[in-house]
Amino acid sequence: MSTHKINVKINGGLEQVEVPSNMTLLSMLREKLAMTGTKNGCAAGECGACTILLNGEPVNSCMVLAVEADGAELVTVEGLAHEGELEVIQKTIIDKGGVQCGFCTPGVLISAKALLTRNPNPSEADIREALVGNLCRCTGYVRIVEAVQAAAEQQKGAA
């Protein structure tokens, strides 16, 4: 199996990683870089637990080969907090009880962050559409949607 050296910007830092040509971005993050916040739920692009931002767009990292990310900018759940301070969406999902088992939470947070970046004033329908690729078996989504709405409100107040 051939390997490739790729360069990526991850959560603001530059990394050079040697990866096999068939390694997924998810496996690279978890196995090569010890970034285990991104979860492997289904390995088929169906659950959203592995969602990260690739050049600002949410993607299922289990469906992207690591070599395809050469030169890209990635943001994982570990990159949401800054200098020990949680991102607004991280705070509101805790405050609103949108976390139970927590397995889907990293992907939900990334999808919500992407939504709030492109649409700082989303409707409930916008939120539900943005989260459609993130399966949660515990919360029933009501509290997650409330958390995204609260984060949008807090961001408006801070602007």
Residue pairs with C-beta under 8 A, 6 or more apart in sequence:
1 20
1 21
1 22
2 20
2 21
3 18
3 19
3 20
3 21
4 18
4 19
4 20
4 21
4 67
4 70
5 16
5 17
5 18
6 16
6 17
6 18
6 19
6 66
6 67
6 69
6 70
6 71
7 14
7 15
7 16
7 70
7 71
8 14
8 15
8 17
8 69
8 70
8 71
8 72
8 73
8 74
9 15
9 72
9 73
9 74
10 29
10 33
10 35
10 73
10 74
10 75
10 76
10 79
11 74
11 75
11 76
11 78
11 79
12 79
15 33
17 28
17 32
17 33
17 66
18 32
19 28
19 32
19 66
19 67
21 65
21 67
22 65
23 31
23 32
23 65
23 66
23 67
24 61
24 62
24 63
24 64
24 65
24 66
25 52
25 54
25 59
25 61
25 62
25 64
25 65
25 66
25 68
25 69
25 74
26 38
26 40
26 43
26 50
26 61
26 62
27 66
28 66
28 69
29 35
29 38
29 52
29 61
29 74
29 76
30 36
30 38
30 40
35 76
35 78
37 76
37 77
37 78
37 106
38 49
38 50
38 51
38 52
38 61
38 76
38 77
38 106
38 107
39 49
39 50
39 103
39 104
39 106
39 107
40 49
40 50
40 62
41 47
41 48
41 49
41 50
41 103
41 104
41 107
41 135
42 49
42 62
43 62
44 62
44 63
45 60
45 62
45 63
46 135
47 104
47 107
47 134
47 135
48 60
48 104
48 107
48 108
48 111
48 133
48 134
48 135
49 103
49 104
49 106
49 107
49 134
49 135
50 60
50 61
50 62
50 107
51 58
51 59
51 60
51 61
51 106
51 107
51 108
51 110
51 111
51 133
51 134
52 58
52 59
52 61
52 74
52 75
52 76
52 77
52 110
53 59
53 73
53 74
53 75
53 76
53 110
53 113
53 114
54 61
54 64
54 69
54 72
54 73
54 74
55 72
55 73
56 73
56 114
56 117
57 114
58 110
58 111
58 114
58 133
60 133
75 110
75 113
76 106
76 110
77 105
77 106
77 109
77 110
80 86
80 87
80 89
80 90
80 109
80 110
80 113
81 87
81 90
86 94
87 109
87 113
88 151
88 154
88 155
88 158
89 109
89 112
89 113
89 116
89 147
89 148
89 151
90 109
91 151
92 98
92 147
92 148
92 150
92 151
92 154
93 99
93 105
93 108
93 109
93 112
93 143
93 144
93 147
93 151
95 147
95 150
96 143
96 144
96 146
96 147
96 150
97 139
97 143
98 105
98 108
98 139
98 143
98 144
98 146
98 147
99 105
99 139
100 138
100 139
101 137
101 138
104 134
104 135
104 136
104 137
104 138
107 134
108 131
108 134
108 136
108 144
111 130
111 131
111 133
111 134
112 127
112 130
112 131
112 144
112 147
112 148
112 151
114 130
115 122
115 126
115 127
115 130
115 131
115 148
116 122
116 148
116 151
116 152
116 155
119 126
120 152
120 155
120 156
120 159
121 152
121 156
122 130
122 148
122 149
122 152
124 145
124 149
127 145
127 148
127 149
128 141
128 145
130 148
131 141
131 144
131 145
131 148
136 144
